[in-house]
Amino acid sequence: MIKVERVMHSCRTRDEIVAYMADFSRAEQWDPGTITWRLATPS
């Protein structure tokens, strides 16, 4: 089994960090491996 662990350091409070990370529209900011797919608008 593979175990992956990430350690992050921040000067923000735990509540601020949880609120920020709970907003998944920001996932690309806090997890660079996340890719958001956007539909292209036909021209």
N, CA, C, O and CB atoms as a CASP TS submission, in Angstrom:
PFRMAT TS
TARGET T0000
AUTHOR 0000-0000-0000
METHOD Language model
MODEL 1
PARENT N/A
ATOM      1  N   MET     1       0.846  -1.180   0.000  1.00  0.00           N
ATOM      2  CA  MET     1       0.000   0.000   0.000  1.00  0.00           C
ATOM      3  C   MET     1       0.889   1.241   0.000  1.00  0.00           C
ATOM      4  O   MET     1       1.948   1.266   0.627  1.00  0.00           O
ATOM      5  CB  MET     1      -0.962   0.000   1.223  1.00  0.00           C
ATOM      6  N   ILE     2       0.438   2.264  -0.714  1.00  0.00           N
ATOM      7  CA  ILE     2       1.166   3.528  -0.797  1.00  0.00           C
ATOM      8  C   ILE     2       0.531   4.518   0.166  1.00  0.00           C
ATOM      9  O   ILE     2      -0.693   4.634   0.235  1.00  0.00           O
ATOM     10  CB  ILE     2       1.165   4.089  -2.253  1.00  0.00           C
ATOM     11  N   LYS     3       1.366   5.224   0.903  1.00  0.00           N
ATOM     12  CA  LYS     3       0.889   6.266   1.813  1.00  0.00           C
ATOM     13  C   LYS     3       1.533   7.582   1.390  1.00  0.00           C
ATOM     14  O   LYS     3       2.754   7.687   1.275  1.00  0.00           O
ATOM     15  CB  LYS     3       1.225   5.922   3.316  1.00  0.00           C
ATOM     16  N   VAL     4       0.695   8.568   1.164  1.00  0.00           N
ATOM     17  CA  VAL     4       1.180   9.892   0.764  1.00  0.00           C
ATOM     18  C   VAL     4       0.795  10.879   1.859  1.00  0.00           C
ATOM     19  O   VAL     4      -0.338  10.878   2.340  1.00  0.00           O
ATOM     20  CB  VAL     4       0.588  10.329  -0.632  1.00  0.00           C
ATOM     21  N   GLU     5       1.734  11.706   2.240  1.00  0.00           N
ATOM     22  CA  GLU     5       1.471  12.703   3.272  1.00  0.00           C
ATOM     23  C   GLU     5       2.028  14.038   2.816  1.00  0.00           C
ATOM     24  O   GLU     5       3.137  14.109   2.286  1.00  0.00           O
ATOM     25  CB  GLU     5       2.087  12.282   4.632  1.00  0.00           C
ATOM     26  N   ARG     6       1.262  15.091   3.024  1.00  0.00           N
ATOM     27  CA  ARG     6       1.710  16.446   2.690  1.00  0.00           C
ATOM     28  C   ARG     6       1.774  17.259   3.970  1.00  0.00           C
ATOM     29  O   ARG     6       0.907  17.142   4.836  1.00  0.00           O
ATOM     30  CB  ARG     6       0.762  17.123   1.645  1.00  0.00           C
ATOM     31  N   VAL     7       2.784  18.066   4.080  1.00  0.00           N
ATOM     32  CA  VAL     7       2.928  18.946   5.232  1.00  0.00           C
ATOM     33  C   VAL     7       2.953  20.376   4.714  1.00  0.00           C
ATOM     34  O   VAL     7       3.747  20.722   3.839  1.00  0.00           O
ATOM     35  CB  VAL     7       4.223  18.613   6.059  1.00  0.00           C
ATOM     36  N   MET     8       2.071  21.197   5.267  1.00  0.00           N
ATOM     37  CA  MET     8       2.010  22.600   4.862  1.00  0.00           C
ATOM     38  C   MET     8       2.207  23.461   6.104  1.00  0.00           C
ATOM     39  O   MET     8       1.736  23.120   7.189  1.00  0.00           O
ATOM     40  CB  MET     8       0.650  22.933   4.153  1.00  0.00           C
ATOM     41  N   HIS     9       2.896  24.560   5.936  1.00  0.00           N
ATOM     42  CA  HIS     9       3.120  25.509   7.019  1.00  0.00           C
ATOM     43  C   HIS     9       2.480  26.835   6.620  1.00  0.00           C
ATOM     44  O   HIS     9       2.612  27.280   5.480  1.00  0.00           O
ATOM     45  CB  HIS     9       4.651  25.682   7.322  1.00  0.00           C
ATOM     46  N   SER    10       1.794  27.455   7.559  1.00  0.00           N
ATOM     47  CA  SER    10       1.121  28.717   7.268  1.00  0.00           C
ATOM     48  C   SER    10       1.038  29.562   8.535  1.00  0.00           C
ATOM     49  O   SER    10       1.009  29.047   9.652  1.00  0.00           O
ATOM     50  CB  SER    10      -0.291  28.465   6.688  1.00  0.00           C
ATOM     51  N   CYS    11       1.000  30.868   8.325  1.00  0.00           N
ATOM     52  CA  CYS    11       0.814  31.776   9.458  1.00  0.00           C
ATOM     53  C   CYS    11      -0.674  32.040   9.705  1.00  0.00           C
ATOM     54  O   CYS    11      -1.034  32.739  10.652  1.00  0.00           O
ATOM     55  CB  CYS    11       1.558  33.106   9.209  1.00  0.00           C
ATOM     56  N   ARG    12      -1.533  31.483   8.855  1.00  0.00           N
ATOM     57  CA  ARG    12      -2.988  31.646   9.015  1.00  0.00           C
ATOM     58  C   ARG    12      -3.514  30.719  10.103  1.00  0.00           C
ATOM     59  O   ARG    12      -2.856  29.743  10.463  1.00  0.00           O
ATOM     60  CB  ARG    12      -3.720  31.367   7.682  1.00  0.00           C
ATOM     61  N   THR    13      -4.700  31.024  10.628  1.00  0.00           N
ATOM     62  CA  THR    13      -5.314  30.150  11.624  1.00  0.00           C
ATOM     63  C   THR    13      -5.873  28.904  10.940  1.00  0.00           C
ATOM     64  O   THR    13      -6.121  28.898   9.735  1.00  0.00           O
ATOM     65  CB  THR    13      -6.432  30.897  12.400  1.00  0.00           C
ATOM     66  N   ARG    14      -6.062  27.867  11.723  1.00  0.00           N
ATOM     67  CA  ARG    14      -6.623  26.631  11.175  1.00  0.00           C
ATOM     68  C   ARG    14      -7.985  26.894  10.533  1.00  0.00           C
ATOM     69  O   ARG    14      -8.264  26.365   9.457  1.00  0.00           O
ATOM     70  CB  ARG    14      -6.751  25.561  12.277  1.00  0.00           C
ATOM     71  N   ASP    15      -8.833  27.696  11.167  1.00  0.00           N
ATOM     72  CA  ASP    15     -10.157  27.994  10.619  1.00  0.00           C
ATOM     73  C   ASP    15     -10.060  28.691   9.261  1.00  0.00           C
ATOM     74  O   ASP    15     -10.842  28.394   8.357  1.00  0.00           O
ATOM     75  CB  ASP    15     -10.949  28.866  11.596  1.00  0.00           C
ATOM     76  N   GLU    16      -9.111  29.610   9.112  1.00  0.00           N
ATOM     77  CA  GLU    16      -8.923  30.295   7.834  1.00  0.00           C
ATOM     78  C   GLU    16      -8.481  29.310   6.748  1.00  0.00           C
ATOM     79  O   GLU    16      -8.950  29.373   5.611  1.00  0.00           O
ATOM     80  CB  GLU    16      -7.888  31.427   7.980  1.00  0.00           C
ATOM     81  N   ILE    17      -7.591  28.418   7.107  1.00  0.00           N
ATOM     82  CA  ILE    17      -7.099  27.442   6.135  1.00  0.00           C
ATOM     83  C   ILE    17      -8.204  26.484   5.723  1.00  0.00           C
ATOM     84  O   ILE    17      -8.367  26.195   4.538  1.00  0.00           O
ATOM     85  CB  ILE    17      -5.913  26.660   6.708  1.00  0.00           C
ATOM     86  N   VAL    18      -8.967  25.988   6.694  1.00  0.00           N
ATOM     87  CA  VAL    18     -10.066  25.068   6.383  1.00  0.00           C
ATOM     88  C   VAL    18     -11.101  25.752   5.486  1.00  0.00           C
ATOM     89  O   VAL    18     -11.588  25.144   4.534  1.00  0.00           O
ATOM     90  CB  VAL    18     -10.735  24.562   7.684  1.00  0.00           C
ATOM     91  N   ALA    19     -11.436  26.994   5.778  1.00  0.00           N
ATOM     92  CA  ALA    19     -12.408  27.727   4.949  1.00  0.00           C
ATOM     93  C   ALA    19     -11.884  27.908   3.527  1.00  0.00           C
ATOM     94  O   ALA    19     -12.638  27.770   2.564  1.00  0.00           O
ATOM     95  CB  ALA    19     -12.724  29.105   5.573  1.00  0.00           C
ATOM     96  N   TYR    20     -10.603  28.215   3.397  1.00  0.00           N
ATOM     97  CA  TYR    20      -9.990  28.404   2.077  1.00  0.00           C
ATOM     98  C   TYR    20     -10.004  27.101   1.285  1.00  0.00           C
ATOM     99  O   TYR    20     -10.378  27.083   0.113  1.00  0.00           O
ATOM    100  CB  TYR    20      -8.544  28.923   2.220  1.00  0.00           C
ATOM    101  N   MET    21      -9.596  26.011   1.931  1.00  0.00           N
ATOM    102  CA  MET    21      -9.503  24.738   1.228  1.00  0.00           C
ATOM    103  C   MET    21     -10.870  24.100   0.982  1.00  0.00           C
ATOM    104  O   MET    21     -11.005  23.246   0.106  1.00  0.00           O
ATOM    105  CB  MET    21      -8.631  23.786   2.009  1.00  0.00           C
ATOM    106  N   ALA    22     -11.872  24.503   1.740  1.00  0.00           N
ATOM    107  CA  ALA    22     -13.220  23.969   1.537  1.00  0.00           C
ATOM    108  C   ALA    22     -13.836  24.493   0.250  1.00  0.00           C
ATOM    109  O   ALA    22     -14.770  23.890  -0.279  1.00  0.00           O
ATOM    110  CB  ALA    22     -14.115  24.321   2.720  1.00  0.00           C
ATOM    111  N   ASP    23     -13.328  25.601  -0.257  1.00  0.00           N
ATOM    112  CA  ASP    23     -13.817  26.187  -1.507  1.00  0.00           C
ATOM    113  C   ASP    23     -13.066  25.524  -2.657  1.00  0.00           C
ATOM    114  O   ASP    23     -11.965  25.947  -3.012  1.00  0.00           O
ATOM    115  CB  ASP    23     -13.626  27.753  -1.527  1.00  0.00           C
ATOM    116  N   PHE    24     -13.666  24.481  -3.241  1.00  0.00           N
ATOM    117  CA  PHE    24     -12.975  23.701  -4.263  1.00  0.00           C
ATOM    118  C   PHE    24     -12.772  24.452  -5.573  1.00  0.00           C
ATOM    119  O   PHE    24     -12.101  23.943  -6.471  1.00  0.00           O
ATOM    120  CB  PHE    24     -13.735  22.446  -4.530  1.00  0.00           C
ATOM    121  N   SER    25     -13.335  25.651  -5.704  1.00  0.00           N
ATOM    122  CA  SER    25     -13.049  26.439  -6.907  1.00  0.00           C
ATOM    123  C   SER    25     -11.600  26.912  -6.890  1.00  0.00           C
ATOM    124  O   SER    25     -11.073  27.344  -7.916  1.00  0.00           O
ATOM    125  CB  SER    25     -14.011  27.650  -7.013  1.00  0.00           C
ATOM    126  N   ARG    26     -10.947  26.831  -5.712  1.00  0.00           N
ATOM    127  CA  ARG    26      -9.544  27.232  -5.576  1.00  0.00           C
ATOM    128  C   ARG    26      -8.588  26.039  -5.613  1.00  0.00           C
ATOM    129  O   ARG    26      -7.402  26.199  -5.323  1.00  0.00           O
ATOM    130  CB  ARG    26      -9.349  27.999  -4.279  1.00  0.00           C
ATOM    131  N   ALA    27      -9.071  24.867  -5.958  1.00  0.00           N
ATOM    132  CA  ALA    27      -8.259  23.651  -5.874  1.00  0.00           C
ATOM    133  C   ALA    27      -6.953  23.749  -6.658  1.00  0.00           C
ATOM    134  O   ALA    27      -5.935  23.218  -6.216  1.00  0.00           O
ATOM    135  CB  ALA    27      -9.055  22.473  -6.374  1.00  0.00           C
ATOM    136  N   GLU    28      -6.961  24.410  -7.802  1.00  0.00           N
ATOM    137  CA  GLU    28      -5.728  24.532  -8.579  1.00  0.00           C
ATOM    138  C   GLU    28      -4.680  25.364  -7.854  1.00  0.00           C
ATOM    139  O   GLU    28      -3.487  25.195  -8.106  1.00  0.00           O
ATOM    140  CB  GLU    28      -6.022  25.147  -9.937  1.00  0.00           C
ATOM    141  N   GLN    29      -5.094  26.259  -6.961  1.00  0.00           N
ATOM    142  CA  GLN    29      -4.147  27.089  -6.213  1.00  0.00           C
ATOM    143  C   GLN    29      -3.458  26.285  -5.114  1.00  0.00           C
ATOM    144  O   GLN    29      -2.249  26.403  -4.916  1.00  0.00           O
ATOM    145  CB  GLN    29      -4.862  28.301  -5.606  1.00  0.00           C
ATOM    146  N   TRP    30      -4.242  25.457  -4.390  1.00  0.00           N
ATOM    147  CA  TRP    30      -3.634  24.738  -3.274  1.00  0.00           C
ATOM    148  C   TRP    30      -3.198  23.326  -3.623  1.00  0.00           C
ATOM    149  O   TRP    30      -2.527  22.675  -2.822  1.00  0.00           O
ATOM    150  CB  TRP    30      -4.588  24.686  -2.133  1.00  0.00           C
ATOM    151  N   ASP    31      -3.568  22.837  -4.809  1.00  0.00           N
ATOM    152  CA  ASP    31      -3.098  21.526  -5.260  1.00  0.00           C
ATOM    153  C   ASP    31      -2.766  21.617  -6.741  1.00  0.00           C
ATOM    154  O   ASP    31      -3.642  21.407  -7.580  1.00  0.00           O
ATOM    155  CB  ASP    31      -4.165  20.415  -4.994  1.00  0.00           C
ATOM    156  N   PRO    32      -1.511  21.926  -7.081  1.00  0.00           N
ATOM    157  CA  PRO    32      -1.129  22.126  -8.480  1.00  0.00           C
ATOM    158  C   PRO    32      -1.394  20.924  -9.372  1.00  0.00           C
ATOM    159  O   PRO    32      -1.418  21.072 -10.594  1.00  0.00           O
ATOM    160  CB  PRO    32       0.315  22.475  -8.556  1.00  0.00           C
ATOM    161  N   GLY    33      -1.593  19.741  -8.806  1.00  0.00           N
ATOM    162  CA  GLY    33      -1.899  18.561  -9.615  1.00  0.00           C
ATOM    163  C   GLY    33      -3.331  18.528 -10.098  1.00  0.00           C
ATOM    164  O   GLY    33      -3.681  17.713 -10.952  1.00  0.00           O
ATOM    165  N   THR    34      -4.163  19.402  -9.566  1.00  0.00           N
ATOM    166  CA  THR    34      -5.564  19.468  -9.973  1.00  0.00           C
ATOM    167  C   THR    34      -5.676  20.205 -11.296  1.00  0.00           C
ATOM    168  O   THR    34      -5.069  21.260 -11.484  1.00  0.00           O
ATOM    169  CB  THR    34      -6.425  20.161  -8.891  1.00  0.00           C
ATOM    170  N   ILE    35      -6.440  19.654 -12.191  1.00  0.00           N
ATOM    171  CA  ILE    35      -6.647  20.283 -13.495  1.00  0.00           C
ATOM    172  C   ILE    35      -8.142  20.539 -13.653  1.00  0.00           C
ATOM    173  O   ILE    35      -8.946  19.616 -13.519  1.00  0.00           O
ATOM    174  CB  ILE    35      -6.093  19.386 -14.668  1.00  0.00           C
ATOM    175  N   THR    36      -8.512  21.758 -13.931  1.00  0.00           N
ATOM    176  CA  THR    36      -9.906  22.105 -14.170  1.00  0.00           C
ATOM    177  C   THR    36     -10.152  22.096 -15.680  1.00  0.00           C
ATOM    178  O   THR    36      -9.448  22.753 -16.447  1.00  0.00           O
ATOM    179  CB  THR    36     -10.259  23.499 -13.546  1.00  0.00           C
ATOM    180  N   TRP    37     -11.149  21.348 -16.075  1.00  0.00           N
ATOM    181  CA  TRP    37     -11.499  21.287 -17.495  1.00  0.00           C
ATOM    182  C   TRP    37     -12.542  22.357 -17.790  1.00  0.00           C
ATOM    183  O   TRP    37     -13.540  22.481 -17.081  1.00  0.00           O
ATOM    184  CB  TRP    37     -12.030  19.872 -17.886  1.00  0.00           C
ATOM    185  N   ARG    38     -12.299  23.120 -18.836  1.00  0.00           N
ATOM    186  CA  ARG    38     -13.225  24.179 -19.249  1.00  0.00           C
ATOM    187  C   ARG    38     -13.672  23.895 -20.680  1.00  0.00           C
ATOM    188  O   ARG    38     -12.861  23.586 -21.553  1.00  0.00           O
ATOM    189  CB  ARG    38     -12.558  25.599 -19.139  1.00  0.00           C
ATOM    190  N   LEU    39     -14.941  24.005 -20.892  1.00  0.00           N
ATOM    191  CA  LEU    39     -15.456  23.799 -22.238  1.00  0.00           C
ATOM    192  C   LEU    39     -15.120  25.009 -23.104  1.00  0.00           C
ATOM    193  O   LEU    39     -15.271  26.153 -22.676  1.00  0.00           O
ATOM    194  CB  LEU    39     -16.982  23.552 -22.211  1.00  0.00           C
ATOM    195  N   ALA    40     -14.675  24.751 -24.293  1.00  0.00           N
ATOM    196  CA  ALA    40     -14.374  25.837 -25.226  1.00  0.00           C
ATOM    197  C   ALA    40     -15.672  26.362 -25.801  1.00  0.00           C
ATOM    198  O   ALA    40     -16.577  25.593 -26.125  1.00  0.00           O
ATOM    199  CB  ALA    40     -13.422  25.363 -26.358  1.00  0.00           C
ATOM    200  N   THR    41     -15.758  27.662 -25.925  1.00  0.00           N
ATOM    201  CA  THR    41     -16.919  28.293 -26.529  1.00  0.00           C
ATOM    202  C   THR    41     -16.728  28.320 -28.036  1.00  0.00           C
ATOM    203  O   THR    41     -15.720  28.831 -28.524  1.00  0.00           O
ATOM    204  CB  THR    41     -17.137  29.723 -25.968  1.00  0.00           C
ATOM    205  N   PRO    42     -17.706  27.764 -28.793  1.00  0.00           N
ATOM    206  CA  PRO    42     -17.566  27.785 -30.253  1.00  0.00           C
ATOM    207  C   PRO    42     -17.517  29.215 -30.774  1.00  0.00           C
ATOM    208  O   PRO    42     -18.239  30.087 -30.290  1.00  0.00           O
ATOM    209  CB  PRO    42     -18.724  27.023 -30.917  1.00  0.00           C
ATOM    210  N   SER    43     -16.668  29.447 -31.755  1.00  0.00           N
ATOM    211  CA  SER    43     -16.562  30.808 -32.288  1.00  0.00           C
ATOM    212  C   SER    43     -17.421  30.973 -33.508  1.00  0.00           C
ATOM    213  O   SER    43     -17.460  32.054 -34.094  1.00  0.00           O
ATOM    214  CB  SER    43     -15.120  31.150 -32.623  1.00  0.00           C
TER
END
